[in-house]
Amino acid sequence: MDISHIEHIGIAVPSLDEAIPLYENMLGLKCFAIEEVADQKVRTAFFKVGQTKLELLEGTDETSAISKFIANNGGRGGVQHIAFAIEDGVQNALDEVQEKGCRVIDKAPRKGAEGLNIAFLHPKSTVGTLIELCEDPNK
């Protein structure tokens, strides 16, 4: 698999309305996009830091993975995942890691925020870190 860079770091937050001003006013970053990904039951807000993005994630339903993450973290947010940009295709990367014995959450890419094709590797196979693989279908 050809990883070119860290695409983004996903940070779960209880409220985008509270978190966005913190990142903008305290850290001086600029939120450049807010998006709802209905099938994942999340709202996202993006900030750019160099080549890497920060993706703040707020659950829109108590059954969402983000809402469950926050509930399991005592009602607090925190780093939820790290995403890598894949240059030779997410499906190729999924096939490669599965051949190496990695457990995956997604057996095929699906649509994520910003129109990226995404898939997740299970944290039980990645020493506890949720890893997202991303590719821009327009490249």
C-alpha positions in Angstrom: 0.0 0.0 0.0 1.2 3.5 -0.8 0.6 5.9 2.1 1.4 9.4 1.1 0.6 11.4 4.3 -1.6 11.7 7.3 -4.9 12.8 5.8 -6.5 13.8 9.1 -6.8 13.2 12.8 -10.3 12.5 14.0 -11.2 14.1 17.3 -14.6 13.2 18.9 -16.2 16.2 20.6 -19.5 16.4 22.6 -20.5 19.6 20.7 -19.2 21.3 17.6 -20.8 24.5 18.7 -18.5 24.5 21.7 -15.4 23.0 20.1 -15.2 25.1 16.9 -14.7 28.4 18.8 -12.0 26.8 21.0 -10.0 25.8 17.9 -10.6 29.1 16.2 -10.2 31.6 19.1 -7.6 29.8 21.3 -5.5 28.1 18.6 -6.1 30.6 15.7 -7.2 27.9 13.3 -9.9 28.4 10.7 -12.8 26.0 10.3 -13.1 25.6 6.5 -16.0 23.1 6.3 -18.8 21.7 8.3 -20.6 18.6 7.0 -23.1 16.0 8.1 -22.5 12.4 7.1 -26.0 11.0 7.7 -25.2 7.3 7.3 -22.4 7.6 9.9 -24.6 9.7 12.2 -22.0 12.5 12.6 -21.4 16.1 11.9 -17.9 17.1 11.1 -15.8 20.3 11.2 -12.5 20.6 9.4 -9.4 22.6 10.2 -6.1 22.6 8.2 -2.7 22.5 10.0 0.0 22.4 7.3 -0.8 19.4 5.0 -2.8 17.6 7.8 -6.4 18.2 8.7 -8.1 18.0 12.0 -11.6 16.5 11.8 -13.9 17.3 14.8 -16.7 14.8 15.0 -20.0 15.2 16.8 -22.5 12.3 17.0 -26.0 13.1 15.8 -27.5 10.1 17.4 -26.8 8.2 20.6 -26.1 5.0 18.6 -23.4 6.6 16.5 -19.8 5.4 16.9 -18.8 8.9 18.0 -21.6 9.1 20.7 -20.6 5.7 22.0 -16.9 6.8 22.1 -17.7 9.9 24.1 -20.0 7.9 26.5 -17.2 5.4 27.0 -14.8 8.2 27.7 -16.8 9.7 30.6 -18.7 12.2 28.4 -15.5 13.7 27.2 -14.1 13.8 23.7 -10.6 12.9 22.5 -8.6 11.5 19.7 -10.8 8.9 18.0 -8.9 7.9 14.9 -6.0 8.6 12.6 -6.5 8.6 8.8 -3.9 7.9 6.2 -4.1 9.0 2.5 -3.7 5.9 0.3 -2.4 6.6 -3.2 -3.0 3.2 -4.8 -6.6 2.6 -3.7 -8.3 1.8 -0.5 -9.6 -1.5 -1.8 -6.0 -2.5 -2.6 -4.9 -1.5 0.9 -7.8 -3.5 2.5 -6.9 -6.6 0.5 -3.3 -6.2 1.5 -3.9 -5.8 5.2 -6.4 -8.7 5.3 -3.9 -10.9 3.6 -1.5 -10.0 6.5 -4.2 -11.1 9.0 -5.6 -7.7 9.9 -9.2 -7.5 11.1 -11.2 -4.8 9.2 -14.4 -3.0 10.0 -15.1 -2.3 6.3 -14.5 -5.0 3.7 -15.0 -2.4 0.9 -14.6 1.3 0.7 -17.5 3.6 1.5 -18.2 7.3 1.1 -17.0 9.5 3.9 -16.8 13.3 4.6 -15.4 15.5 1.9 -16.4 12.8 -0.7 -13.4 10.6 0.2 -13.5 6.8 -0.2 -12.8 5.4 3.3 -12.5 2.2 5.2 -11.5 1.4 8.8 -9.1 -1.1 10.3 -10.3 -2.7 13.6 -8.4 -1.5 16.7 -8.1 -5.0 17.9 -5.7 -5.6 15.0 -3.9 -2.3 15.3 -2.7 -2.2 18.9 -5.8 -0.3 20.0 -5.8 2.6 17.4 -8.7 3.0 15.0 -7.1 3.5 11.6 -8.9 5.0 8.7 -7.7 4.6 5.1 -8.7 7.3 2.7 -8.5 8.0 -1.0 -9.7 11.0 -3.1 -11.7 9.5 -5.9 -11.0 12.6 -8.0 -7.2 12.0 -8.2 
